[in-house]
Amino acid sequence: MTYLGIGRRRNGPVLAAVAAVLTVTALGGCGLIGVGGTSDGGDAPAAGGGATSTPGGDPLPTATAEASAAPTLDACSLVSKQEAEKVAGTPLEDPVAVRETCTYTGPVTGPTAQVEVFVGDGAKKFLDIERELGHELSSITGAGDEAYAEDGTVFVNKGGVWVSIRLVRTDDPARYRKPLADLARTVAGRL
């Protein structure tokens, strides 16, 4: 029996080759092969020693001593619920922490309010995007090594650690400029 004019015997090697390519592609996409190792293809031990290997013998990536020595900041400890409520001018729900973020939201009964705190590379990237978009930023004095504000958001850097605080409200952002700048100074003191 033939399929599309190709004999059954010829399909075996073709299907085996396609299956092999798909398997390698899938494993590579999942990070199970082709990670770590040395440029010459040898099996070099991963940082920290004792690392496990992939089926292909490549070491799995592990945290470096430098990365594990970096302090991890809890975004929710940088801005308390009371401080978030003060800057938002309304009661807020308990915080929800996800990785390097902390979010306080207004109750479902209103008013619309949210305070978001970002720590680390995400906060810096947020600032970079705001600059790329041409948003007007003003300096905040007395807040860390450098600090900036725009309508509804402040950015603070102290000792190379970036924090951004974004306030979502539906009324005039000018009303919240001073409370946000004051909160930026408070957060800078905690870094």
C-alpha positions in Angstrom: 0.0 0.0 0.0 1.3 3.5 -0.8 0.5 6.9 0.6 0.8 9.8 -1.8 2.8 7.7 -4.2 5.5 7.0 -1.6 6.2 3.3 -0.8 5.7 2.3 2.8 9.3 1.2 3.1 10.6 4.7 2.3 8.5 6.4 4.9 10.2 4.6 7.8 13.5 6.6 7.6 11.7 9.8 6.8 9.4 9.5 9.7 12.2 8.6 12.1 14.2 11.6 11.0 11.1 13.9 11.4 10.5 12.4 14.9 14.1 13.0 15.9 14.1 16.6 14.7 10.8 17.3 16.6 12.1 15.6 19.7 15.4 17.7 19.7 13.4 20.9 19.0 11.0 20.2 21.8 13.7 19.3 24.3 15.7 22.4 23.3 12.6 24.6 23.6 12.0 23.3 27.1 15.6 24.0 28.1 16.4 20.3 28.6 19.2 20.2 26.0 21.7 22.8 24.9 21.9 24.7 28.2 25.1 25.5 30.1 28.2 23.6 29.1 31.3 25.0 27.6 31.9 26.5 24.2 33.8 23.5 23.1 30.9 21.2 23.8 32.5 19.6 26.8 30.7 18.9 30.0 31.8 21.6 32.5 30.5 21.5 36.0 28.0 24.2 36.8 28.7 26.9 39.3 28.3 25.7 42.9 29.2 22.1 42.0 27.0 19.1 42.3 24.6 20.3 39.7 22.4 17.8 38.0 22.6 17.3 34.2 20.2 17.0 31.4 19.8 13.7 29.5 22.4 15.1 27.0 25.0 15.6 29.8 24.7 19.4 29.8 24.6 20.9 33.3 21.4 22.6 34.3 21.8 26.2 35.1 22.1 27.0 38.8 22.2 30.3 40.7 25.6 31.9 40.9 27.1 32.9 44.2 26.7 36.6 43.1 23.0 36.2 42.4 22.3 34.3 45.6 24.1 36.9 47.6 21.9 39.8 46.3 19.3 40.8 48.9 15.7 40.0 48.0 13.4 42.8 48.9 9.7 42.2 49.6 7.7 44.8 47.7 4.9 44.7 50.3 7.4 45.5 53.1 8.4 48.7 51.3 4.9 50.1 51.2 2.5 49.2 54.0 -1.2 48.9 53.6 -1.7 52.1 55.6 0.8 54.0 53.4 -0.9 52.7 50.2 -4.3 53.8 51.6 -2.9 57.2 52.5 -1.5 57.8 49.0 -4.7 56.5 47.3 -7.0 58.5 49.6 -9.3 55.5 50.2 -9.4 52.1 51.9 -7.7 49.2 50.1 -7.8 45.5 50.2 -5.0 43.4 51.7 -1.9 43.2 49.4 -1.3 40.6 46.8 2.4 39.8 46.4 3.7 38.2 43.2 7.5 37.8 42.7 8.9 41.4 42.9 5.5 43.1 43.0 2.9 44.1 45.5 -0.6 45.3 44.6 -3.2 46.9 46.8 -6.6 47.2 45.1 -9.7 49.1 46.1 -12.8 47.2 47.3 -15.2 46.0 44.6 -17.8 48.5 46.0 -15.4 51.3 44.9 -13.9 53.8 44.4 -11.6 52.6 41.7 -8.1 52.6 43.2 -4.9 50.5 43.0 -1.4 50.9 44.3 1.3 48.8 42.6 4.8 48.4 43.9 7.6 47.0 41.6 11.1 46.2 42.9 14.3 45.5 40.9 14.8 45.1 37.2 11.0 45.4 36.4 10.9 48.8 38.1 13.9 50.0 36.0 12.4 48.6 32.8 9.1 50.4 33.6 11.1 53.7 33.9 13.0 53.0 30.6 9.7 52.4 28.8 8.2 55.6 30.1 11.3 57.5 28.8 11.1 55.8 25.4 7.5 56.8 25.2 8.5 60.4 25.9 6.5 60.8 29.1 7.4 63.9 31.1 9.4 63.0 34.2 10.3 65.4 37.0 13.0 64.9 39.6 12.1 64.2 43.2 14.6 65.7 45.7 15.6 63.8 48.9 14.6 60.4 47.7 17.6 58.0 47.3 20.3 58.3 44.7 17.8 59.4 42.0 14.1 59.6 41.9 11.5 60.7 39.3 7.8 61.3 39.1 5.2 61.5 36.4 1.4 61.5 36.7 0.5 58.6 39.0 3.9 57.0 39.2 7.2 57.5 41.1 10.6 55.8 40.5 13.3 55.6 43.1 16.9 54.2 42.9 19.1 53.7 45.9 22.2 51.7 45.9 21.4 50.3 42.4 18.0 49.0 43.6 15.0 50.4 41.6 11.5 50.7 43.0 8.4 52.1 41.2 5.1 52.9 42.8 2.1 53.4 40.5 -1.2 54.8 41.6 -4.4 54.2 39.6 -7.2 56.6 40.3 -9.9 58.1 38.1 -9.6 61.7 39.3 -7.0 64.5 38.8 -3.5 63.1 39.1 -2.2 66.5 40.5 -4.1 65.6 43.7 -1.7 62.7 44.3 1.7 64.2 43.3 2.8 65.3 46.8 1.6 62.1 48.6 3.5 60.0 45.9 6.7 62.0 46.2 6.5 61.7 50.1 6.0 58.0 49.7 9.0 57.8 47.4 11.2 59.4 50.0 9.9 57.0 52.7 10.6 54.0 50.5 14.1 55.3 49.7 14.8 55.4 53.4 13.9 51.7 53.6 16.3 50.6 50.8 
